Amino acid sequence: MDSLYSTPPSVPERLFKVIIIGDPTVGKTSFVQKYTQNAFRKDYKGTVGVDFALKVVKWSDTEVIKVQLWDIAGQERFTWMTRVYYKDSHGCVIMFDLNNKNSFINALKWKRDVDAKCRLPDGSSIPCLLLANKCDVPHRQIERGEIEEFFRENNFVGWTETSVKEGVMIDSSMNFLVEVMMKRCGFIDSPYDSDSLKLSGPDPYEKSQSSCFC
């Protein structure tokens, strides 16, 4: 699924708004930059309020998907604005840092905030994907079993380990979420229930757990 910067007018386009949330410094901005620009920068500047980015993907020969990403600041002082930022979202990425236990604990706060403030037109929760970032770092604070239990208990559509720095499971995770959003909106049929959708990824680091959607 290749990125496109101009598309023929005859090709139908669909627009999805995806919010990227989680604690500060877990890698949200770097994730967005890697996904949209295939770039990774070491110099970190905290997001103020919200930043925006757009990814245009040729989904098929007859369909183009525009993914509008809202990179929302994780600092506490901006949380009063989240209801505005979440409005009309089709999907969500909640990210935490495998080397920061508090960011994993706070992922529940972010999930509850989204569920309380944002719904699809039919009243259901928007699909949320859980990303465990920085799997390239060998010493982790959160084990796979903890993540799987958290995923099952809190109604995520899937989860995977990622490394924005090494480009691990960036495009695959977003393609998975786009497919779920397409299904939820009735644009595609799937042979699976949403809870059964799976996408397996590589295990690029000998010391890390395998990356997979469950």
Protein Blocks (a to p, Z undefined) as FASTA:
>chain_A
ZZdfbdcfklccdddddddeddehilpmmmmmmmmnopacfbdcddehiacddddddfbf
kbccddddddddfbfklmmmmmmmmgopabdcddddfklmklmmmmmmmmmmmmmmoccf
kopacddddddehklbmbdcbdfklmmmmmmmnopabdcdddfknopaklmmmmmmmmmm
mmmnopaccfbdfklgccddddfbfkbccdddZZ
